[in-house]
Amino acid sequence: MHRPLLALALAAAAATLPARAQTAPAQQLYASLSDRFREGRNGWEQAIQRGDGAHVRRALEAVVDREGPAVNPSDYNEMHALVGLRNLLAQACVVEGTWEEAVEHLRKASAAADDNAANAAQNLGRIRQQHLEKLAEWKDSQARQEQRLKELEAQPGLTQAQMKSRTQIRAFLDEQKNAVAHSERALKSIDDVLAQLKVDKDTYAKSLAEWQGFLVKEKLEASQAGSTAKYVADKLEQVKADDARPRFERIAYGRRLLRLDPANPDGRRFVNGLLGIEEPEEAGPAPKKKAKKK
């Protein structure tokens, strides 16, 4: 019955915000979009889990509209954050029941993740190749100097000049070892980044395809039910019965059904119940007026 809801694919560090998601105060400045994402992510995710998608959506739309156009496509960290923000926007739309809009944000997230992986592979690939070339050069030079040092140390007695050469070779080898270690660490970092960006690309492409297929299936099932109202009524009973599902998913599905059939009173009661909103008491019939005696 249910489609697993959008999972957050990024692994950026999260920071704590006040429980209610909101846009940053005007005086709050961020050095980068990555900083903005790290600062706000935890609060936005918590609000979405509570079902407060509307506030998250407004906050994220403001951030993306204001800062998104300025993101440099070659800056993989900033692009990574932009992908994460669009993904959160999609999740906010999911919990609000506006799943077509969620798919559109997911499409943009997927396109950005694809561009980011391609640009990073090109830009970091050049740096990676430079490290590989330097490593080969350094290791060759290191091998030659190690052989010279070995020959010097094998001699029974060294002249002042030879001892000076030995000291210089040892210092050179220490310097080379540090340079090699630095490049090897850089290569590992580059490979880790490229691997993560590929995971992002594949994850969002898969999620987008699944959600697009899910909406097509939803339309088909509604058509087969004979009417949208009938489809919503039947699906609502399934959602209500499936109380093992996380509250977030049940809210999202309930709101989705309300979007499809706003006139369904059971759907409104179901969603309000999950949100802890009390239903107004129905007014009883007005008392009949006694007939006046003539």
Legacy VTK file of the C-alpha trace (Angstrom):
# vtk DataFile Version 3.0
C-alpha trace
ASCII
DATASET POLYDATA
POINTS 294 float
0.000 0.000 0.000
2.607 2.504 1.056
5.625 3.752 -0.802
8.657 4.372 1.498
8.973 8.126 1.833
11.933 10.145 0.668
15.101 9.262 2.536
17.746 11.917 3.127
20.746 10.776 1.147
23.325 13.302 2.311
25.571 12.762 5.263
26.460 16.318 6.271
26.818 17.103 9.959
23.676 18.403 11.627
23.321 21.190 14.184
20.501 21.884 16.605
17.949 24.623 15.917
14.884 25.683 17.871
12.095 23.152 17.418
10.073 25.311 15.041
11.678 25.619 11.622
11.962 29.181 10.370
14.047 31.320 8.098
17.220 32.792 9.524
16.950 36.224 11.153
18.029 39.050 8.876
21.153 39.696 10.955
22.322 36.071 10.780
25.040 35.692 8.154
26.422 32.435 6.789
29.751 32.025 5.073
28.328 29.482 2.647
25.253 27.496 1.704
26.964 24.471 3.264
27.039 26.334 6.584
23.361 27.216 6.205
22.479 23.587 5.503
24.473 22.244 8.453
23.005 24.878 10.761
19.395 24.285 9.786
19.182 20.642 8.812
18.452 19.141 12.210
15.633 21.575 12.986
14.081 21.176 9.544
14.166 17.379 9.779
12.560 17.441 13.226
9.799 19.734 11.990
9.103 17.450 9.024
8.871 14.439 11.327
6.308 16.338 13.406
4.283 16.941 10.252
5.117 20.649 10.087
5.982 20.643 6.389
4.501 24.055 5.633
6.954 26.009 7.826
9.903 23.984 6.532
8.829 24.560 2.961
8.605 28.323 3.389
11.998 28.442 5.086
13.720 26.294 2.485
12.140 28.019 -0.497
13.453 31.329 0.846
16.981 29.906 1.245
17.050 28.174 -2.147
15.556 31.142 -4.021
17.938 33.596 -2.362
21.187 31.622 -2.326
20.743 28.819 -4.840
21.374 30.873 -8.017
24.736 32.045 -6.663
26.101 28.523 -6.113
29.183 27.806 -8.220
28.584 24.511 -10.102
32.264 23.608 -9.708
32.086 23.903 -5.895
31.096 20.373 -4.946
30.517 21.254 -1.282
28.044 24.009 -2.136
26.324 21.848 -4.738
26.157 19.021 -2.205
24.342 21.368 0.183
21.979 22.575 -2.561
21.048 18.968 -3.334
20.364 18.393 0.364
18.142 21.463 0.611
16.107 20.432 -2.424
15.720 16.968 -0.948
14.384 18.456 2.299
12.026 20.584 0.231
10.759 17.405 -1.417
10.236 15.802 1.992
8.319 18.865 3.210
6.025 18.577 0.187
5.556 14.859 0.813
4.332 15.430 4.360
1.996 18.154 3.065
0.517 15.749 0.505
1.668 17.781 -2.526
3.485 14.874 -4.082
3.690 16.265 -7.620
5.632 19.222 -6.228
7.761 16.837 -4.171
8.693 14.995 -7.363
9.610 18.282 -9.055
11.962 19.204 -6.195
13.365 15.690 -6.280
13.922 16.045 -10.033
15.929 19.227 -9.424
17.870 17.526 -6.623
18.649 14.592 -8.915
19.777 16.886 -11.751
22.014 18.861 -9.368
23.474 15.655 -7.926
24.196 14.402 -11.452
25.905 17.687 -12.427
27.861 17.721 -9.183
29.208 14.219 -9.685
30.207 14.978 -13.282
31.883 18.321 -12.472
33.701 16.927 -9.453
34.937 13.941 -11.450
36.382 16.344 -14.016
37.848 18.942 -11.626
39.036 16.616 -8.880
40.128 14.135 -11.515
42.745 16.597 -12.748
44.020 17.159 -9.208
44.026 13.415 -8.619
46.136 12.858 -11.728
48.619 15.511 -10.578
48.988 13.732 -7.233
49.544 10.406 -8.983
52.240 11.883 -11.221
53.968 13.546 -8.279
53.809 10.341 -6.258
55.496 8.402 -9.042
58.181 11.098 -9.342
58.793 11.266 -5.585
58.910 7.513 -5.127
61.421 7.168 -7.954
63.588 9.914 -6.466
63.181 8.405 -3.011
64.353 4.997 -4.238
67.495 6.519 -5.803
68.385 8.468 -2.656
67.764 5.461 -0.437
70.213 3.520 -2.584
72.800 6.347 -2.225
72.289 6.370 1.537
72.693 2.628 1.686
75.982 2.829 -0.229
77.312 5.587 2.029
76.438 3.755 5.217
78.112 0.596 3.916
81.505 2.357 3.732
83.872 1.793 6.710
84.709 5.458 7.160
83.175 8.639 5.849
84.837 11.895 4.948
83.390 15.195 6.098
81.832 15.666 2.672
80.288 12.191 2.755
78.858 12.769 6.233
77.353 16.027 5.016
75.837 14.212 2.034
74.415 11.546 4.355
72.753 14.215 6.499
71.321 15.939 3.451
70.005 12.659 2.033
68.318 11.780 5.327
66.661 15.207 5.468
65.566 14.857 1.840
64.082 11.419 2.505
62.157 12.719 5.525
60.778 15.550 3.420
59.842 13.163 0.616
58.111 10.769 2.998
55.995 13.648 4.349
55.136 14.754 0.804
54.169 11.204 -0.181
52.010 10.791 2.905
50.287 14.119 2.195
49.515 13.145 -1.395
48.245 9.720 -0.370
45.895 11.343 2.146
44.742 13.801 -0.524
44.056 10.939 -2.933
41.992 9.128 -0.327
39.990 12.288 0.383
39.358 12.830 -3.328
38.280 9.218 -3.801
35.959 9.449 -0.777
34.335 12.623 -2.134
33.859 11.173 -5.615
32.413 7.968 -4.163
29.934 9.922 -1.999
28.842 12.113 -4.902
28.259 9.019 -7.025
26.122 7.550 -4.231
24.128 10.798 -4.176
23.680 10.707 -7.944
22.530 7.068 -7.987
20.286 7.449 -4.933
18.403 10.483 -6.230
18.038 9.044 -9.729
16.531 5.886 -8.234
14.199 7.776 -5.882
13.016 10.046 -8.693
12.193 7.092 -10.937
10.341 5.331 -8.107
8.277 8.390 -7.205
7.405 9.126 -10.813
6.263 5.535 -11.188
4.305 5.749 -7.955
2.306 8.768 -9.134
1.504 7.006 -12.399
0.308 4.002 -10.399
-1.800 6.230 -8.156
-3.600 7.728 -11.154
-4.205 4.268 -12.595
-5.632 2.953 -9.324
-7.909 5.982 -8.961
-9.172 5.420 -12.501
-9.779 1.742 -11.827
-11.700 2.593 -8.633
-14.272 4.410 -10.756
-13.908 7.762 -9.043
-11.378 9.700 -6.999
-13.761 9.743 -4.020
-14.035 5.939 -4.064
-10.276 5.522 -4.401
-9.643 7.897 -1.479
-12.239 6.237 0.756
-10.811 2.759 0.122
-7.198 3.848 0.495
-7.978 5.770 3.676
-9.289 2.622 5.333
-6.022 0.875 4.495
-3.963 3.739 5.893
-6.008 3.882 9.081
-5.623 0.137 9.604
-1.855 0.200 9.056
-0.984 1.688 12.448
2.471 0.062 12.452
3.635 2.700 9.979
5.609 5.681 11.343
3.402 8.644 12.276
5.178 10.826 9.685
4.214 8.474 6.860
0.603 8.189 8.009
0.306 11.987 8.174
1.793 12.286 4.694
-0.557 9.686 3.234
-3.591 11.125 5.026
-2.850 14.595 3.708
-2.268 13.194 0.242
-5.728 11.638 0.253
-7.191 14.925 1.474
-5.525 16.704 -1.444
-7.206 14.252 -3.786
-10.610 14.525 -2.102
-10.851 17.558 0.223
-14.531 16.789 0.884
-13.772 13.509 2.651
-14.661 14.109 6.334
-12.995 10.898 7.562
-9.708 11.987 6.020
-9.802 15.298 7.860
-10.590 13.579 11.167
-7.806 11.037 10.609
-5.142 13.676 9.936
-6.325 15.909 12.778
-6.195 12.944 15.121
-2.578 12.229 14.193
-1.711 15.891 14.712
-3.538 16.074 18.038
-6.059 18.598 16.757
-9.426 18.283 18.439
-12.450 18.163 16.218
-15.094 20.815 16.974
-18.161 19.352 18.591
-21.103 19.033 16.304
-23.987 21.234 17.315
-27.057 19.275 18.400
-30.497 19.856 16.897
-32.120 23.099 17.975
-34.864 22.573 20.577
-38.361 22.828 19.177
-40.307 25.873 20.203
-43.451 25.181 22.131
-46.583 26.247 20.375
-48.279 29.188 22.018
-51.678 28.542 23.477
-54.429 30.364 21.743
LINES 1 295
294 0 1 2 3 4 5 6 7 8 9 10 11 12 13 14 15 16 17 18 19 20 21 22 23 24 25 26 27 28 29 30 31 32 33 34 35 36 37 38 39 40 41 42 43 44 45 46 47 48 49 50 51 52 53 54 55 56 57 58 59 60 61 62 63 64 65 66 67 68 69 70 71 72 73 74 75 76 77 78 79 80 81 82 83 84 85 86 87 88 89 90 91 92 93 94 95 96 97 98 99 100 101 102 103 104 105 106 107 108 109 110 111 112 113 114 115 116 117 118 119 120 121 122 123 124 125 126 127 128 129 130 131 132 133 134 135 136 137 138 139 140 141 142 143 144 145 146 147 148 149 150 151 152 153 154 155 156 157 158 159 160 161 162 163 164 165 166 167 168 169 170 171 172 173 174 175 176 177 178 179 180 181 182 183 184 185 186 187 188 189 190 191 192 193 194 195 196 197 198 199 200 201 202 203 204 205 206 207 208 209 210 211 212 213 214 215 216 217 218 219 220 221 222 223 224 225 226 227 228 229 230 231 232 233 234 235 236 237 238 239 240 241 242 243 244 245 246 247 248 249 250 251 252 253 254 255 256 257 258 259 260 261 262 263 264 265 266 267 268 269 270 271 272 273 274 275 276 277 278 279 280 281 282 283 284 285 286 287 288 289 290 291 292 293
